[in-house]
Amino acid sequence: MSNAQTMYAQSLEECCDSIQYGGVLRTVLAQGHMGVGKSTMLKMLGERLPKHTMCYFDCNTKTDAGDIGLPQFHLIDKQGCVTYVPNEELGFHLDGPIILMVDEFGKANKSIKNSMLRTFLERKYGNKSLHPESIVFGTTNIGAEGVGDILLPHEINRITVVRIRKSTNLEFIQWGLNNGVHHTILGWCKDTPQLFQSFEDVKDPKENPYIFHPQLQKSAFVTNRSLEAASDWLKVRDAGHISDRVLTGNLIGTIGDRGALDCMAFVSLADQLPSSDSIKETPESAIVPTSAAAVCMVVFRALGSIDRSWVDAWMTYFKRLDTEAQGMFVNGVRADTYGKDKQAAVMSNKQFTQWCMSNTHLYSADKI
C-alpha cells in the first residue's frame, strides 16, 4: 500500500459513495483493517438503494471453481454444449438490480479469484449477465496485518483498490447511537480515542495496549466489531444474567485484558447514573452526575433510546445539564446520520426548538 493511498484513505461513508455512484461501471475493492466495518457497507448500501437486492458472497467458504458455478450436464444432449449455472449467492438468477459484495477476496483460493475476475470487470459469468443497474464491490484486509490477503497485479488491474481508514471515536459513537451500542461503551469511546488508532501510526506496539499490532501476539483486542460484541455482553449483564466477574472474563476474551479492565471502570461509573425511569417520571429531581464521563453516558443513553413519549421529560432534565452536555445532545440530534424517527420526535418538540433558538452558539460545541 502506497503512502499516497494511505493519505487519501476513505471513511466507510465515502467508500459507499464511490461504490454507489461508480459501482455499476467499476468494481471497488475496499481494503482496510480487520473489524473496521467493511462488511457493513452492504447494509449501508442496501439502505441507500432499497430497490436493489443485497447479495453476499463469502470467499472464505469457497474452495474451488465448482463453488462459483456448475455445469448443467442434463442439457448437454439437448443443447450440444455445456452451460454453467452460477452460485445463487452471486445473484445472476435475479431479474432486478443487485448489490453484490464479494467478501474477503484477498484470502480467496486462486481458482475462486480467477473465476470472479470476469464478474468484477464485465458483470458476467458464462452466458449470464447481471442487471445493468447492478453494483459489484469487494472487501479485503490490508496486507500489513499479515492475515493472508494477497492481490496479484493482473487482479488489481481489473479493479479499483480503495483504502478504508479506521473510524474516529466520534464516528463510531454516531454509528453506535443508531445501532443499539450500549451507552457505557459509547462513553468509554468518547473518553478513549486511542481505541481507534491504527497500528501503522504506532512506533512502539506497547504504546497502545488496546489495538491489534502485527508485531505483538494478542488473542483479543479492540476493533469496531469487538466493541459491538462487548456491548452485547453489557446488555446480558444489565439483564441480570451474569455477574461482574463473569462479565470481566467475557470482556477479556472480546477486547483484551487492558480494554476489559478499563471498560469495567466505566461499567462501575454507569451504575451510578440516574435510571431512565427516574428521568421520565421525575425529571426535576433525577440525579445529575458530577463526573463529565457519566454525563456523557446519560446523553448517549438518551440519544440512543429517546422517543416521542418522553421528549418533554428529557428536555426538562436536559436543561439541568452543563452547556457542553447540552450542545453534545443537540449536535447528536442534528447529525445527518442520526435516526430519522428519533430526530423527528426531538426536533418537533417545542422545548427543543425554543432551546435551539436561544443557544445557537452551542451547536458545534461538541460534535458527535
N, C-alpha and C positions, 0 to 999 in steps of 0.2 A: 504494500500500500504506500503510495507516494505521499510526501509531505503536503502536496497541493490538495490531494483528495481528503486528507485529514483536516486541512484548513477549511475546506468547503463541505465538510460533513453536514448532513441534513438531520433535522428532527424527524420524528415519525410523521407528524402532520405535513411537513414539507415533502417528505418522500411520497406520502399518499397523494399530494398534489401532482408530483411527477408521474405517478402511476395512473391516476385518474385521467389526466389530460394527455398523456403520451403513451399509455399502456396499450392502446389499440394498435399503434404503429410499431412500437419498440418495447422490448422486454427489459424491465428494470430488475436487476438483481440487488436486493438490499443486503448489504454486508455490515454486520455490527456485532457488538459484544453479546455474549450469552445472557439470556434473561432480560434483555433490554426492551422487549416487546415487539420484535419483528413480526411474529406470527399474528399478533393482534391487529395488524394492518388489514387483514382480510375482513375482520368485523368492522373496522373503521370505514373501509371502502364500501362494504355492504350497506352501511347506514347512509353513506353519501349517494349510493346508486341502488335504490330499492327495487328497481325493475330487473336488475341483474341477479342471477343465481350464483351463490357462493360455492366454489368447488375447491376442495383441499386435497392436494396430492403430496403424500409424505414419502420422500425419497428414502428415508431410513428403513422403511418397511418393505422396500422393493429390492430384489437381489439380482435379477437379470432382465433381458429384453422381453421375456414372456410375461413379466408383470406389467408391461406397458400395453401390449396388445397380443392377441392370439389369432391364429388362422382359423377360418371357417371351413374346416375340412369337408363338411357335408355338402358344400356348394361347389366343390371342385368339378365334379362330373357335369353339373348343370351349366356352370359358367366357363369352364375350361381354363380356369386360373385360380390362384389362391387369393382370397381377400382377407383382410385383417379387421378384427373388432378391437377397438381401443378400450382400455380400462375405464369403467364408468366414472372413476374419480376425476378423469380428465374432462368430462362434460361434453364430449363430442356428440353424444346421443341427444342432447337437449336442443330444442328448437330456438329458444331465445338467447339473448346475450348472457354471458357468464363472466365471473371474475375468477380466474384460475390462479391459485397460489401454489407454486412448486416449492415445498419447504425442504430445507437442508440440502440444497442442490450440491454444494461443495463437498459433502460427505458421500454422495451417491456412488454406487458401483459404476465403473466405466461404461458398461453396456447400457445402464439406465441413462447416464448423461448423453451418450450418443443418440439414444432413441428420442430424447427430449429436444434435441437441438433444432429439428425442423419445426416443432411446435413453437419453440422460442422465436424462431426467425420468420416463419411463414404462417403460423396459426393453423397448421395442417398436421394430420397424421394419416399416412397411407392415402386413400382417396377421399378422406373426410376432412371437412373444414369447419372451424368454429364460426359462429355467427359473426358477421362483420363488425359488430359493436363490442365484441368480447375483449376482455383485458387479461393479459397474462403477465405475471411477475414471479420472481423467486426470492428466496432468502438463503443466507449462509452466514456462518461465523467468520470473524477476521482470522487470518492465518496466524497472527502473533499469539493467539490464545493456545495454539498447539493442540486443538481438539480434532484434527483430521480433515480440515477443509482445504481442498486443492482445486484451483482453477487453471486449466491449460490455456495457452494463447488462442487456439482456434475456438475454444468455448467462449472466451471473453470477447472475441471479435464479433460474435453474433449478438451480444447483449450490451447493456449499459450498466456497469457496476457503480452503485451509489453507496457511499459510506454513510452509515447511520451513526450519529453521535449518541452518547448516553444522555438521558434526560437530566434536567436540573431537579433539585428538590422541589422547587415551586411548580414545575411542570408535572411532576409525579403527584403532588398534592392535588392539583386541579383535576387530574385524571382520577385520583382516588376518591374525590368528593362525589364524582358521578358514577363510581363503580363499587360503592359499598365498602371501601377500605376503612378499617377501624380507626377511630379518631386518635387513639393512642399512637398508632403507627404514624399517622399524619403529623402529630405533634412532635414525635421523635425526629421525623424527616425535616421538619421546619427548623429544628434546633441543631441538626447534624448534617449539614450539606455535603460533608466528605463521604457520606454513604453513596453518593452518585459520582464520585471521582473515577476517572479512567486510570487503569494501571499504567498506561502509556505516559501519564503525567506524574508518575511517582518514581523518583530516582531510586530510593531505597524502599523495597517492598514492605519493610517493617514500619514505615511511616504511616501507613493506613491499614489498621488491623481488621477492617470490615470487609474489604472488597477482594475479589479474585485477583491473583497475580501469578503468572506462569512460572515465576522463579520460586514460589513457595507452594508447598503441598497443603491444601486446605480441603477438608471434607465438606464444609458448608461455608457460605459467605453471602454477603448482601448483594442482591440484584433486584430489579423491579419485580421480577417473578417471585423471588423468595420473600420479598416484603409482603406481597399479596398473600402468600402462604402463611406467613407469620400472623397476618391479620385474621385469617380463618381460625388459627389456634386461639387467638384472643377472644374471638366470639364463642368458641367452645368453652373457654374459661368463664366468660360472662354468664353463660347459661347454667353454670354451676356443675358442669360435668367433670372437670379436672381441677386439681389443686394448683397452687402457685408453684410447688415443687415440680409437679409433672409438666406444667406449662414451661418452666425454665428449661427442663430437659428437652422438650419438643422444640423450643426455640433454638437451643444449641445445635440441634440436628437440622435446623432450617436455615438459620442466618449466621451460624458460627458462635464460638464461645464469647468473644468480646461483644458482638452485636446483641446476643441474647441477654447478657448481664446488663448492658446499658439500656436495652429496651425495657427490662424489668424495672429499672429505676423509674421509667415513665409510667409503667403499669401501677406502681405504688402511688405515683402522683395522681394518676387518673382516678384512683379510688377515693380521692379527696374532693372530686368535682361534685357540684350540685347535680342531683338527679334530673333527668329530663322532665319527670313528672312534677318536680318542685318548681321548675321554671314555667311549666304550662299552667300549674294551679295557683302558685303564689309568686309571680314574677317580682313583686315589690320587695319580698323578703328572702328569696332564694339566695344561697351563698354565692358571693363573688370571690373567686380565688385571688390570693395575693401574689402568687407566682405568675410571671409572664408566660411560662410554658403551659401552665394549667389553663390560663385564659385562652391561649391559642387552641387548646384541645376542646374547650367549651364552644368556641366559634366553629371549629371544624365539625364538631358533632352536629351543631345546628345546621350548618350548610349541607351536610350530608343527609339529614333526615327531615328537614322542615317541610311542612305542607300548609295549605291554606287555613286549616283548622286552628293553628296556634301561632300564626304570624303576629297577631296583636300582642299575645303574651310575650313572645320573644322580643318584640320591639320595646316593650316596657322594661324587660330585663336588660336588653341591649344598651339602653341609654345609661345604665349604671356602670358599664364597662369604660375603660380608658379610651381615649381618642384613637390610639393606634389599633386597638382591637376592633373598634367600630369601623375604621377605614378598611381593615382586613376583611371584615364581613361584607361590606358594601362592594368592594372590589371583587370579591369572590362571586357575589350575585351578578355583577355586571359583566363578568368574563364571558366571552363568546362561546366558550366550551362548557359553560355551566348548564345543567339540565334545564330544558325549556319549561317543563311543568313547574318546577320549584322556582325558577326565575320569574315566571308569570305570577305565581302566588305571592311572592315577596314584592315585586315591583309595582303591583297593582294596589298594594296596601297604602292607605292614606298616611299612616305614621311614617312609613318608609319614604314616601315621596316628600313629605314635609322635612324629614331629616336631610335628605339629599339637597333640597333647595337651600337649606341653611348651612350646609357643610361641604360645599363643592371642593374646597381646598384639601379635603381629606381623601378624595377619591383614589389618588395614586400613592397614598402614604405607605402601603404595604401590599403590593400586588401579589396575587396567588393564581 
